[in-house]
Amino acid sequence: MDVRQVIEHAGGVCRTSDLLREGASERAIATAVVNGSIRRVSRGLYAVHDADPALVIAASLGGALACVSALSRHGVLLLHPRRAPHVAVVNGFSRSTRARRRAASVAQIHYCSALPPMRGPAHVQDVATALDLAGRCLDRREHLVAVDSALHQGLVRPDQVAGFTLTSRERRSWLMAHADPRAESIGETLARLDVVERGLAVHPQRYIRQVGRVDMVVEDSVVVEVDGRAHHTDPEAFIRDRRRDRRLESSGLPVLRYAHRELVEPGAPHVGDAVISLLRSRGT
């Protein structure tokens, strides 16, 4: 029995009981520690050397990687990733004030009535639960970015978002009114939200003849495009997009193009205001 492979299969962290259940012997576990193929995290808890530190912390606390940390592990895009791991533990995980303080010093703790059963010492919350819990840690723009990303990737369904119980009723209703699975990037979500909040009609991912698909068309009069993070490292893409812009302009659709970075950083331009200004200048 290859102890390291068992631990890797479990996500990088494993308890002695789980290793024994898989057929590993205590001697094999001890040998793996001595030869350096695995490391002992704490009593009865082992990990491979390249295990996710956040998952190791969750396991050492007897909890689950949760909220934004779970979302990140599932590949959900976040506007502002958090450094400290978010860990869900049961309400009575420890009666020791010292232990609770220690837990709070290494992670953002979320107390839950129960953790869903899952094999192994620690696990990662499912996307729907993590998205629901994230309502406590994210503002509504950040929350919408995560929900859009999860919907776009097919990691959650709209009915699961509508069924959130940890998120406030007001936030849940707002998310249902603004979420859109067609958003392919953080920048697209933020640009669309900025435009919608100014009372403008938006049609994401619109196909335009002789041009192709554009990120969004506002009021059937203005095209808004959001360049990806790697856009400016690809000269061919840069030239191709300028050609598209000229075709759109010649067909009577002006283009407002934004870089991903300028939309996600502080002081981002107000896309909705720019659209309104352009519409007014054209007498629309």
NULUMZA-187677 format. One line per 10 residues: their letters; for each residue x, y, z of N, C-alpha, C. Coordinates in Angstrom, 1 decimal, always signed. Example, Ala and Ser with C-alpha at 12.3 -4.5 7.8 and 13.67 -1.06 7.14 Angstrom:
2
as	+13.2:-5.7:+7.8:+12.3:-4.5:+7.8:+13.2:-3.3:+7.8  +12.8:-2.2:+7.1:+13.7:-1.1:+7.1:+12.9:+0.0:+7.9
// end
This chain:
284
mdvrqvieha	+0.8:-1.2:+0.0:+0.0:+0.0:+0.0:+0.9:+1.2:+0.0  +0.7:+2.1:-1.0:+1.5:+3.3:-1.1:+0.8:+4.4:-0.3  +1.3:+4.7:+0.8:+0.6:+5.7:+1.8:+0.5:+7.0:+1.1  +1.5:+7.5:+0.4:+1.4:+8.8:-0.2:+0.3:+8.9:-1.2  +0.1:+7.8:-2.0:-0.9:+7.8:-3.0:-2.3:+7.9:-2.4  -2.5:+7.2:-1.3:-3.7:+7.2:-0.6:-4.1:+8.7:-0.1  -3.0:+9.3:+0.4:-3.2:+10.7:+1.0:-3.5:+11.7:-0.2  -2.8:+11.5:-1.3:-3.0:+12.4:-2.5:-4.4:+12.2:-3.0  -4.9:+11.0:-3.0:-6.2:+10.7:-3.5:-7.3:+11.3:-2.6  -7.0:+11.5:-1.3:-7.9:+12.0:-0.3:-7.8:+13.6:-0.4
ggvcrtsdll	-7.0:+14.1:-1.2:-6.9:+15.6:-1.3:-5.7:+16.2:-0.7  -4.8:+15.3:-0.3:-3.5:+15.8:+0.3:-3.4:+15.7:+1.8  -4.5:+15.4:+2.4:-4.5:+15.4:+3.9:-5.3:+14.1:+4.3  -4.9:+13.4:+5.3:-5.6:+12.2:+5.7:-5.3:+11.9:+7.2  -6.3:+11.3:+7.8:-6.1:+10.8:+9.2:-5.7:+9.4:+9.2  -5.1:+9.0:+10.4:-4.7:+7.6:+10.5:-5.8:+6.6:+10.3  -7.0:+6.9:+10.8:-8.1:+6.0:+10.7:-8.5:+5.8:+9.2  -8.4:+6.8:+8.4:-8.7:+6.7:+7.0:-7.6:+5.9:+6.3  -6.3:+6.1:+6.6:-5.3:+5.3:+6.0:-5.4:+3.8:+6.4  -5.7:+3.5:+7.6:-5.9:+2.1:+8.0:-7.1:+1.5:+7.3
regaseraia	-8.1:+2.3:+7.1:-9.3:+1.8:+6.4:-9.0:+1.4:+5.0  -8.0:+2.1:+4.4:-7.6:+1.8:+3.0:-6.6:+0.7:+2.9  -6.2:+0.1:+4.0:-5.3:-1.0:+4.0:-3.9:-0.7:+4.4  -3.5:+0.5:+4.7:-2.2:+0.9:+5.1:-2.0:+0.4:+6.6  -0.8:+0.0:+6.9:-0.4:-0.4:+8.2:+0.2:+0.8:+9.0  +0.2:+0.7:+10.3:+0.8:+1.8:+11.1:+2.3:+1.8:+10.8  +2.9:+0.7:+10.5:+4.3:+0.6:+10.2:+4.6:+1.3:+8.9  +3.7:+1.1:+7.9:+3.9:+1.8:+6.6:+3.8:+3.3:+6.7  +2.9:+3.7:+7.6:+2.7:+5.2:+7.8:+3.9:+5.7:+8.4  +4.5:+5.1:+9.4:+5.7:+5.5:+10.1:+6.9:+5.6:+9.2
tavvngsirr	+7.0:+4.6:+8.3:+8.1:+4.5:+7.3:+8.0:+5.7:+6.3  +6.7:+6.0:+5.9:+6.6:+7.1:+5.0:+7.0:+8.4:+5.6  +6.7:+8.5:+6.8:+7.1:+9.8:+7.5:+8.7:+9.9:+7.6  +9.3:+8.7:+8.0:+10.7:+8.7:+8.1:+11.4:+9.0:+6.8  +10.9:+8.4:+5.7:+11.6:+8.5:+4.4:+11.2:+9.9:+3.7  +10.3:+10.6:+4.4:+10.0:+12.0:+3.9:+9.0:+12.1:+2.8  +8.3:+10.9:+2.5:+7.3:+11.0:+1.4:+6.0:+11.7:+1.9  +5.8:+11.7:+3.2:+4.6:+12.4:+3.8:+5.1:+13.1:+5.1  +4.3:+14.0:+5.6:+4.7:+14.6:+6.9:+3.5:+14.5:+7.9  +3.9:+14.5:+9.2:+2.9:+14.4:+10.2:+2.6:+15.8:+10.6
vsrglyavhd	+1.3:+16.2:+10.4:+0.8:+17.5:+10.7:+0.5:+17.7:+12.2  -0.1:+16.7:+12.8:-0.4:+16.7:+14.2:-0.8:+15.2:+14.5  -1.1:+15.0:+15.7:-1.4:+13.6:+16.2:-2.5:+13.0:+15.3  -2.2:+12.0:+14.6:-3.2:+11.3:+13.8:-3.6:+11.9:+12.5  -2.8:+12.9:+12.1:-3.1:+13.7:+10.9:-1.8:+13.8:+10.0  -1.9:+13.4:+8.7:-0.8:+13.4:+7.9:-1.1:+14.1:+6.5  -0.1:+14.6:+5.9:-0.3:+15.3:+4.6:+0.9:+15.1:+3.7  +0.7:+15.2:+2.4:+1.9:+15.2:+1.5:+2.5:+16.6:+1.6  +3.7:+16.8:+1.2:+4.4:+18.0:+1.4:+3.9:+19.2:+0.6  +3.3:+18.9:-0.6:+2.7:+20.0:-1.4:+1.2:+20.1:-1.2
adpalviaas	+0.7:+19.6:-0.1:-0.7:+19.8:+0.2:-1.1:+21.2:+0.3  -2.4:+21.5:-0.1:-2.9:+22.9:+0.0:-2.9:+23.3:+1.5  -2.1:+24.4:+1.8:-2.0:+24.8:+3.2:-3.4:+25.1:+3.8  -4.3:+25.7:+3.0:-5.6:+26.0:+3.6:-6.4:+24.7:+3.9  -6.2:+23.6:+3.1:-6.9:+22.4:+3.4:-6.3:+21.7:+4.7  -5.0:+21.9:+4.8:-4.3:+21.3:+6.0:-4.8:+22.0:+7.3  -5.0:+23.3:+7.2:-5.5:+24.1:+8.3:-6.9:+23.6:+8.7  -7.7:+23.5:+7.6:-9.1:+23.0:+7.8:-9.1:+21.6:+8.5  -8.3:+20.7:+8.0:-8.2:+19.4:+8.6:-7.7:+19.4:+10.0  -6.7:+20.2:+10.3:-6.2:+20.3:+11.7:-7.3:+20.8:+12.7
lggalacvsa	-8.2:+21.6:+12.2:-9.3:+22.1:+13.0:-10.5:+21.2:+13.0  -10.4:+20.1:+12.3:-11.6:+19.2:+12.2:-12.8:+19.8:+11.5  -12.5:+20.7:+10.5:-13.6:+21.4:+9.8:-13.5:+21.2:+8.3  -14.1:+22.1:+7.6:-14.2:+22.0:+6.1:-13.8:+23.3:+5.6  -13.1:+23.3:+4.5:-12.7:+24.5:+3.7:-14.1:+25.1:+3.2  -14.3:+26.4:+3.5:-15.6:+26.9:+3.3:-15.6:+28.3:+2.6  -16.8:+28.8:+2.3:-17.0:+30.1:+1.9:-16.1:+30.5:+0.7  -15.4:+31.6:+0.7:-14.6:+32.0:-0.4:-13.4:+31.1:-0.7  -12.9:+30.4:+0.4:-11.8:+29.5:+0.2:-12.2:+28.2:-0.6  -13.4:+27.8:-0.3:-14.0:+26.6:-1.0:-14.3:+27.0:-2.5
lsrhgvlllh	-14.8:+28.2:-2.7:-15.1:+28.7:-4.0:-13.9:+28.8:-4.8  -12.8:+29.3:-4.3:-11.5:+29.4:-5.0:-11.0:+28.0:-5.4  -11.1:+27.1:-4.5:-10.7:+25.7:-4.8:-11.5:+25.0:-5.9  -12.8:+25.4:-6.0:-13.6:+24.9:-7.0:-13.5:+25.6:-8.4  -12.6:+26.7:-8.4:-12.4:+27.4:-9.6:-13.3:+28.5:-9.9  -14.1:+28.9:-8.9:-15.0:+30.1:-9.0:-14.2:+31.4:-8.9  -14.4:+32.3:-9.8:-13.7:+33.6:-9.9:-14.1:+34.5:-8.7  -13.2:+35.1:-8.1:-13.4:+36.1:-7.0:-12.8:+37.4:-7.3  -13.6:+38.5:-7.0:-13.1:+39.8:-7.3:-11.8:+40.1:-6.4  -11.9:+39.8:-5.2:-10.8:+40.0:-4.2:-10.5:+38.8:-3.4
prraphvavv	-9.6:+37.9:-3.9:-9.3:+36.7:-3.1:-8.9:+37.0:-1.7  -9.3:+36.2:-0.8:-8.8:+36.3:+0.6:-7.6:+35.5:+0.9  -6.7:+36.0:+1.8:-5.5:+35.3:+2.1:-5.8:+34.2:+3.2  -6.4:+34.6:+4.3:-6.7:+33.7:+5.3:-7.7:+32.6:+4.9  -7.5:+31.4:+5.2:-8.5:+30.4:+4.8:-9.8:+30.5:+5.6  -10.9:+30.3:+4.9:-12.2:+30.3:+5.6:-12.6:+28.8:+5.9  -12.8:+28.5:+7.2:-13.1:+27.2:+7.6:-14.4:+27.1:+8.4  -15.2:+26.1:+8.0:-16.5:+25.9:+8.7:-16.2:+24.8:+9.7  -16.6:+25.0:+11.0:-16.5:+24.0:+12.1:-17.9:+24.0:+12.7  -18.2:+22.9:+13.4:-19.4:+22.7:+14.1:-19.4:+23.6:+15.4
ngfsrstrar	-20.6:+24.1:+15.8:-20.7:+25.0:+16.9:-19.9:+24.6:+18.1  -19.9:+23.4:+18.5:-19.3:+22.9:+19.7:-17.9:+22.2:+19.4  -17.2:+22.7:+18.4:-16.0:+22.0:+18.0:-14.9:+22.0:+19.1  -15.0:+23.0:+20.0:-14.1:+23.0:+21.2:-14.7:+24.0:+22.2  -14.7:+23.5:+23.5:-15.1:+24.4:+24.6:-14.0:+25.2:+25.1  -12.8:+25.0:+24.6:-11.6:+25.7:+25.1:-11.5:+27.1:+24.5  -11.5:+28.1:+25.3:-11.3:+29.4:+24.8:-10.0:+29.6:+24.1  -9.0:+28.9:+24.6:-7.6:+28.9:+24.0:-7.7:+28.3:+22.6  -8.4:+27.2:+22.5:-8.4:+26.5:+21.2:-9.2:+27.4:+20.2  -10.2:+28.1:+20.6:-11.0:+28.9:+19.7:-10.1:+30.1:+19.3
rraasvaqih	-9.4:+30.7:+20.2:-8.5:+31.8:+19.8:-7.4:+31.3:+18.8  -6.9:+30.1:+19.1:-5.9:+29.6:+18.1:-6.5:+29.4:+16.7  -7.7:+28.9:+16.7:-8.4:+28.7:+15.4:-8.6:+30.0:+14.7  -9.0:+31.0:+15.5:-9.2:+32.4:+14.9:-8.0:+33.0:+14.4  -6.8:+32.6:+14.9:-5.6:+33.2:+14.5:-5.0:+32.7:+13.2  -5.5:+31.5:+12.8:-5.0:+30.9:+11.6:-6.1:+30.8:+10.5  -7.3:+31.1:+10.8:-8.4:+31.0:+9.8:-9.5:+31.9:+10.1  -10.4:+32.2:+9.1:-11.6:+32.9:+9.4:-12.6:+31.8:+9.6  -13.1:+31.7:+10.9:-14.0:+30.6:+11.3:-15.5:+30.9:+11.1  -16.1:+29.9:+10.5:-17.6:+30.0:+10.3:-18.2:+28.8:+11.1
ycsalppmrg	-19.0:+29.2:+12.1:-19.6:+28.2:+13.0:-20.9:+27.7:+12.3  -21.1:+26.4:+12.3:-22.2:+25.8:+11.6:-22.9:+24.8:+12.6  -24.1:+24.5:+12.4:-24.8:+23.6:+13.3:-24.3:+22.1:+13.0  -23.9:+21.9:+11.8:-23.4:+20.6:+11.4:-22.7:+20.7:+10.1  -21.7:+19.7:+9.9:-21.0:+19.6:+8.6:-21.6:+18.4:+7.9  -21.8:+18.6:+6.6:-22.3:+17.4:+5.8:-21.3:+16.3:+5.9  -21.8:+15.0:+6.1:-20.9:+13.9:+6.2:-20.1:+13.7:+4.9  -18.8:+13.4:+5.1:-18.0:+13.1:+3.9:-16.7:+12.3:+4.4  -16.3:+11.4:+3.6:-15.2:+10.6:+4.0:-13.9:+11.4:+4.0  -13.1:+11.2:+5.0:-11.9:+11.9:+5.2:-11.9:+12.9:+6.4
pahvqdvata	-10.7:+13.4:+6.7:-10.7:+14.3:+7.9:-11.2:+15.7:+7.7  -11.2:+16.1:+6.5:-11.7:+17.5:+6.1:-12.2:+17.4:+4.7  -13.0:+18.3:+4.4:-13.5:+18.4:+3.0:-13.7:+19.8:+2.6  -14.1:+20.0:+1.4:-14.4:+21.3:+0.8:-15.9:+21.4:+0.6  -16.5:+22.5:+1.1:-17.9:+22.7:+0.9:-18.3:+22.7:-0.5  -19.5:+22.2:-0.8:-19.9:+22.2:-2.2:-20.1:+23.7:-2.6  -20.2:+23.9:-3.9:-20.2:+25.3:-4.4:-21.5:+26.1:-4.0  -22.6:+25.4:-4.0:-23.9:+26.1:-3.6:-23.8:+26.5:-2.2  -23.4:+25.7:-1.3:-23.3:+26.0:+0.2:-22.2:+27.1:+0.4  -21.1:+27.0:-0.3:-20.1:+28.0:-0.1:-20.5:+29.4:-0.6
ldlagrcldr	-21.3:+29.4:-1.8:-21.8:+30.6:-2.3:-22.8:+31.3:-1.3  -23.6:+30.4:-0.8:-24.6:+30.9:+0.2:-23.9:+31.5:+1.4  -22.9:+30.8:+2.0:-22.2:+31.3:+3.1:-21.4:+32.5:+2.8  -20.9:+32.7:+1.6:-20.1:+33.8:+1.2:-20.9:+35.1:+1.3  -22.2:+35.1:+1.4:-23.0:+36.3:+1.6:-22.7:+37.0:+2.8  -22.0:+36.3:+3.8:-21.7:+36.9:+5.1:-20.3:+37.6:+5.0  -19.5:+37.3:+3.9:-18.2:+37.8:+3.8:-18.0:+38.8:+2.7  -18.8:+38.7:+1.6:-18.7:+39.5:+0.4:-19.7:+40.6:+0.3  -19.3:+41.7:-0.2:-20.3:+42.7:-0.5:-21.1:+42.2:-1.7  -22.2:+42.9:-2.1:-23.0:+42.4:-3.1:-22.4:+42.3:-4.5
rehlvavdsa	-21.5:+43.3:-4.8:-20.8:+43.2:-6.1:-19.9:+42.0:-6.2  -19.1:+41.8:-5.1:-18.2:+40.6:-5.0:-19.1:+39.3:-5.1  -20.2:+39.3:-4.4:-21.0:+38.1:-4.4:-21.6:+37.8:-5.8  -22.0:+38.9:-6.5:-22.5:+38.7:-7.8:-21.4:+38.1:-8.8  -20.2:+38.6:-8.6:-19.1:+38.1:-9.5:-19.0:+36.6:-9.3  -19.0:+36.1:-8.0:-18.8:+34.7:-7.7:-20.0:+33.9:-8.2  -21.2:+34.4:-8.0:-22.4:+33.7:-8.5:-22.4:+33.6:-10.0  -22.1:+34.7:-10.7:-22.0:+34.7:-12.2:-21.0:+33.6:-12.7  -19.8:+33.6:-12.0:-18.8:+32.7:-12.4:-19.3:+31.2:-12.2  -19.9:+30.9:-11.1:-20.4:+29.6:-10.8:-21.5:+29.2:-11.8
lhqglvrpdq	-22.4:+30.1:-12.1:-23.4:+29.8:-13.1:-22.9:+29.6:-14.4  -21.9:+30.4:-14.9:-21.3:+30.3:-16.2:-20.6:+28.9:-16.4  -20.0:+28.4:-15.3:-19.3:+27.2:-15.4:-20.2:+26.0:-15.1  -21.4:+26.2:-14.8:-22.3:+25.1:-14.6:-22.2:+24.5:-13.2  -21.5:+25.2:-12.3:-21.3:+24.6:-11.0:-22.5:+24.7:-10.1  -23.4:+25.6:-10.4:-24.6:+25.8:-9.6:-25.8:+26.1:-10.6  -27.0:+25.9:-10.2:-28.2:+26.2:-11.0:-28.9:+27.4:-10.4  -29.6:+28.2:-11.2:-30.3:+29.3:-10.7:-31.3:+29.0:-9.5  -31.9:+27.8:-9.5:-32.8:+27.4:-8.4:-32.0:+27.2:-7.1  -30.7:+26.8:-7.2:-30.0:+26.7:-6.0:-29.6:+28.1:-5.4
vagftltsre	-29.4:+29.1:-6.3:-29.2:+30.4:-5.8:-30.5:+31.0:-5.1  -31.6:+30.7:-5.8:-32.9:+31.1:-5.2:-33.2:+30.5:-3.9  -32.6:+29.3:-3.6:-32.8:+28.6:-2.4:-31.8:+28.9:-1.3  -31.0:+29.9:-1.5:-30.0:+30.3:-0.4:-30.8:+30.5:+0.9  -30.2:+30.1:+2.0:-30.8:+30.3:+3.3:-29.9:+31.1:+4.3  -28.6:+31.1:+4.0:-27.7:+31.8:+4.9:-27.5:+33.2:+4.4  -27.8:+33.5:+3.1:-27.7:+34.8:+2.6:-29.0:+35.5:+2.9  -29.0:+36.8:+3.2:-30.2:+37.5:+3.5:-31.2:+37.5:+2.4  -32.5:+37.7:+2.7:-33.5:+37.6:+1.7:-33.3:+38.8:+0.7  -32.9:+39.9:+1.2:-32.7:+41.1:+0.3:-31.6:+40.8:-0.7
rrswlmahad	-30.5:+40.3:-0.2:-29.3:+39.9:-1.0:-29.7:+38.9:-2.0  -30.4:+37.9:-1.6:-30.8:+36.7:-2.4:-31.7:+37.3:-3.6  -32.7:+38.1:-3.3:-33.5:+38.7:-4.3:-32.7:+39.5:-5.3  -31.8:+40.3:-4.8:-30.9:+41.1:-5.6:-30.1:+40.3:-6.6  -29.5:+39.2:-6.1:-28.7:+38.3:-6.9:-29.5:+37.7:-8.0  -30.7:+37.2:-7.7:-31.6:+36.6:-8.7:-32.0:+37.6:-9.8  -32.1:+38.9:-9.4:-32.4:+39.9:-10.4:-31.3:+40.3:-11.3  -30.0:+40.1:-10.8:-28.9:+40.6:-11.5:-27.9:+39.5:-12.1  -28.0:+38.3:-11.6:-27.1:+37.3:-12.0:-27.3:+36.9:-13.4  -26.3:+36.5:-14.1:-26.4:+36.2:-15.6:-25.3:+35.2:-15.9
praesigetl	-25.6:+33.9:-16.3:-24.6:+32.9:-16.6:-23.8:+33.2:-17.8  -24.2:+34.2:-18.6:-23.5:+34.5:-19.8:-22.2:+35.3:-19.6  -22.0:+35.8:-18.4:-20.8:+36.6:-18.1:-19.6:+35.6:-18.1  -18.6:+36.0:-18.9:-17.4:+35.1:-19.1:-16.2:+35.6:-18.3  -16.4:+36.7:-17.6:-15.2:+37.3:-16.9:-15.8:+38.2:-15.8  -14.9:+38.5:-14.8:-15.2:+39.4:-13.8:-15.6:+40.8:-14.3  -14.8:+41.2:-15.3:-15.0:+42.5:-15.9:-16.3:+42.6:-16.6  -16.8:+41.6:-17.2:-18.1:+41.6:-17.9:-19.2:+41.8:-16.8  -19.1:+41.0:-15.7:-20.1:+41.2:-14.7:-20.2:+42.6:-14.1  -19.0:+43.2:-13.8:-18.9:+44.5:-13.3:-19.4:+45.6:-14.3
arldvvergl	-19.1:+45.4:-15.5:-19.5:+46.4:-16.6:-21.0:+46.3:-16.7  -21.5:+45.0:-16.8:-23.0:+44.9:-17.0:-23.8:+45.4:-15.8  -23.3:+45.2:-14.6:-23.9:+45.7:-13.4:-23.9:+47.2:-13.4  -22.8:+47.8:-13.7:-22.7:+49.3:-13.7:-23.7:+49.9:-14.7  -23.9:+49.2:-15.9:-24.8:+49.7:-16.9:-26.3:+49.5:-16.4  -26.6:+48.3:-15.9:-28.0:+48.0:-15.5:-28.4:+48.9:-14.3  -27.5:+49.2:-13.4:-27.9:+50.1:-12.3:-28.1:+51.5:-12.7  -27.8:+51.9:-13.9:-28.1:+53.2:-14.4:-29.4:+53.2:-15.3  -30.1:+52.1:-15.2:-31.4:+52.0:-15.9:-31.3:+51.7:-17.3  -30.2:+51.1:-17.8:-30.1:+50.9:-19.3:-30.3:+49.4:-19.6
avhpqryirq	-30.9:+49.1:-20.7:-31.1:+47.8:-21.1:-29.8:+47.2:-21.7  -29.5:+46.0:-21.3:-28.3:+45.3:-21.7:-28.6:+43.9:-22.3  -27.9:+43.6:-23.4:-28.0:+42.3:-24.0:-26.6:+41.7:-24.1  -26.3:+40.8:-23.1:-25.0:+40.2:-23.1:-24.8:+39.2:-24.3  -23.5:+39.0:-24.7:-23.1:+38.0:-25.7:-24.1:+38.1:-26.9  -24.2:+39.3:-27.5:-25.0:+39.5:-28.7:-24.2:+39.1:-29.9  -24.8:+38.4:-30.8:-24.1:+38.1:-32.1:-24.5:+39.2:-33.1  -23.5:+39.7:-33.8:-23.7:+40.8:-34.8:-23.1:+40.3:-36.1  -23.9:+40.4:-37.1:-23.6:+39.9:-38.4:-22.3:+40.6:-38.9  -21.4:+39.8:-39.5:-20.1:+40.2:-40.1:-19.1:+40.6:-39.0
vgrvdmvved	-19.5:+40.5:-37.8:-18.6:+40.9:-36.7:-18.4:+39.7:-35.8  -19.4:+39.0:-35.4:-19.4:+37.9:-34.4:-20.0:+38.3:-33.1  -19.6:+37.6:-32.1:-20.2:+37.8:-30.8:-19.5:+38.9:-30.0  -20.2:+39.8:-29.4:-19.7:+40.9:-28.6:-20.1:+40.7:-27.2  -19.3:+41.3:-26.3:-19.6:+41.1:-24.8:-21.0:+41.6:-24.5  -21.4:+42.8:-24.9:-22.7:+43.2:-24.6:-23.1:+44.4:-25.5  -24.4:+44.5:-25.7:-24.9:+45.7:-26.5:-25.9:+46.4:-25.5  -25.7:+47.7:-25.4:-26.5:+48.5:-24.5:-27.5:+49.3:-25.3  -28.8:+49.2:-24.9:-29.8:+50.0:-25.6:-29.8:+49.8:-27.1  -29.4:+48.7:-27.5:-29.3:+48.4:-29.0:-28.5:+49.5:-29.7
svvvevdgra	-27.7:+50.2:-29.0:-27.0:+51.4:-29.7:-25.5:+51.4:-29.4  -25.0:+50.8:-28.3:-23.6:+50.9:-28.0:-23.1:+49.5:-27.6  -21.9:+49.2:-28.2:-21.2:+47.9:-27.8:-20.2:+48.2:-26.7  -20.2:+47.3:-25.7:-19.2:+47.4:-24.6:-18.4:+46.1:-24.7  -17.1:+46.2:-24.8:-16.2:+45.1:-24.8:-15.3:+45.1:-23.7  -15.0:+44.0:-23.1:-14.1:+43.9:-21.9:-12.9:+43.0:-22.3  -11.7:+43.5:-22.5:-10.6:+42.7:-22.8:-10.1:+41.8:-21.6  -9.7:+40.6:-21.9:-9.3:+39.7:-20.9:-7.9:+40.1:-20.3  -7.5:+39.4:-19.3:-6.3:+39.7:-18.6:-5.1:+39.6:-19.5  -5.1:+38.6:-20.4:-3.9:+38.3:-21.3:-4.1:+39.0:-22.6
hhtdpeafir	-5.0:+39.8:-22.8:-5.3:+40.4:-24.1:-4.1:+41.1:-24.7  -3.5:+42.0:-23.9:-2.4:+42.8:-24.4:-1.1:+42.0:-24.6  -1.1:+40.8:-24.3:+0.1:+40.0:-24.5:+0.0:+39.2:-25.9  -1.1:+39.4:-26.5:-1.4:+38.7:-27.8:-1.6:+39.8:-28.9  -0.5:+40.1:-29.6:-0.6:+41.2:-30.6:-1.7:+40.9:-31.7  -1.9:+39.7:-32.1:-2.8:+39.3:-33.1:-4.3:+39.6:-32.6  -4.5:+39.3:-31.3:-5.8:+39.6:-30.7:-6.1:+41.1:-30.7  -5.1:+41.8:-30.3:-5.2:+43.3:-30.3:-5.6:+43.8:-31.6  -4.9:+43.4:-32.7:-5.2:+43.9:-34.0:-6.6:+43.4:-34.5  -6.9:+42.1:-34.2:-8.2:+41.6:-34.6:-9.4:+42.4:-33.9
drrrdrrles	-9.2:+42.7:-32.7:-10.3:+43.5:-32.0:-10.4:+44.9:-32.6  -9.3:+45.5:-33.0:-9.5:+46.8:-33.6:-10.2:+46.8:-34.9  -10.0:+45.7:-35.7:-10.7:+45.5:-36.9:-12.2:+45.3:-36.6  -12.5:+44.6:-35.6:-13.9:+44.4:-35.2:-14.5:+45.7:-34.8  -13.8:+46.5:-34.1:-14.3:+47.8:-33.7:-14.6:+48.7:-34.9  -13.8:+48.7:-35.9:-14.0:+49.5:-37.1:-15.2:+49.0:-37.8  -15.5:+47.7:-37.9:-16.7:+47.2:-38.5:-17.9:+47.6:-37.8  -17.8:+47.6:-36.5:-19.0:+48.0:-35.7:-19.3:+49.5:-35.9  -18.2:+50.3:-35.8:-18.4:+51.7:-36.0:-19.0:+52.0:-37.4  -18.6:+51.3:-38.4:-19.1:+51.6:-39.7:-20.5:+51.1:-39.9
sglpvlryah	-21.0:+50.2:-39.0:-22.4:+49.8:-39.0:-23.3:+50.6:-38.1  -22.7:+51.6:-37.5:-23.5:+52.5:-36.7:-23.5:+52.2:-35.2  -22.6:+51.3:-34.8:-22.5:+50.9:-33.4:-21.2:+51.3:-32.8  -21.1:+52.4:-32.0:-19.9:+52.8:-31.4:-19.5:+51.8:-30.4  -18.2:+51.7:-30.1:-17.6:+50.7:-29.2:-16.9:+51.4:-28.0  -17.3:+50.9:-26.8:-16.5:+51.3:-25.6:-15.8:+50.1:-25.1  -14.4:+50.2:-25.2:-13.6:+49.0:-24.9:-12.9:+49.2:-23.6  -12.9:+48.3:-22.7:-12.2:+48.4:-21.4:-11.3:+47.2:-21.1  -10.2:+47.5:-20.4:-9.3:+46.4:-20.0:-9.8:+45.8:-18.7  -9.6:+44.5:-18.5:-10.0:+43.8:-17.3:-9.5:+44.6:-16.1
relvepgaph	-8.2:+44.9:-16.1:-7.6:+45.5:-15.0:-8.2:+46.8:-14.5  -8.6:+47.7:-15.4:-9.2:+49.0:-15.1:-10.6:+48.8:-14.5  -11.2:+47.7:-14.7:-12.6:+47.5:-14.2:-12.6:+46.9:-12.8  -11.5:+46.2:-12.4:-11.5:+45.5:-11.1:-10.7:+46.3:-10.1  -9.9:+47.3:-10.5:-9.1:+48.0:-9.5:-9.9:+49.2:-8.9  -9.5:+49.7:-7.8:-10.2:+50.9:-7.2:-10.2:+52.1:-8.2  -11.3:+52.8:-8.1:-11.4:+54.0:-9.0:-11.7:+53.6:-10.5  -12.4:+52.4:-10.6:-12.7:+52.0:-11.9:-13.7:+52.9:-12.6  -13.6:+53.0:-14.0:-14.4:+54.0:-14.7:-15.9:+53.5:-14.6  -16.8:+54.5:-14.6:-18.2:+54.2:-14.6:-18.7:+53.9:-16.0
vgdavisllr	-18.9:+52.6:-16.3:-19.2:+52.2:-17.7:-20.6:+52.8:-18.0  -21.5:+52.7:-17.1:-22.9:+53.2:-17.4:-22.9:+54.7:-17.7  -22.1:+55.5:-17.0:-22.0:+56.9:-17.2:-21.4:+57.2:-18.6  -20.4:+56.4:-19.0:-19.8:+56.5:-20.3:-20.8:+56.2:-21.4  -21.6:+55.2:-21.2:-22.6:+54.9:-22.2:-23.6:+56.0:-22.3  -24.1:+56.5:-21.2:-25.1:+57.6:-21.2:-24.5:+58.8:-21.9  -23.3:+59.1:-21.6:-22.6:+60.3:-22.3:-22.5:+60.1:-23.8  -22.2:+58.9:-24.2:-22.1:+58.6:-25.6:-23.4:+58.6:-26.3  -24.5:+58.1:-25.7:-25.8:+58.1:-26.2:-26.3:+59.6:-26.4  -26.0:+60.4:-25.4:-26.4:+61.8:-25.5:-25.7:+62.6:-26.6
srgt	-24.4:+62.2:-26.7:-23.6:+62.9:-27.8:-24.1:+62.6:-29.2  -24.7:+61.4:-29.3:-25.3:+61.0:-30.6:-26.8:+61.3:-30.7  -27.3:+62.0:-29.7:-28.7:+62.4:-29.8:-29.7:+61.2:-29.6  -29.2:+60.1:-28.9:-30.0:+59.0:-28.7:-30.8:+59.1:-27.4
// end
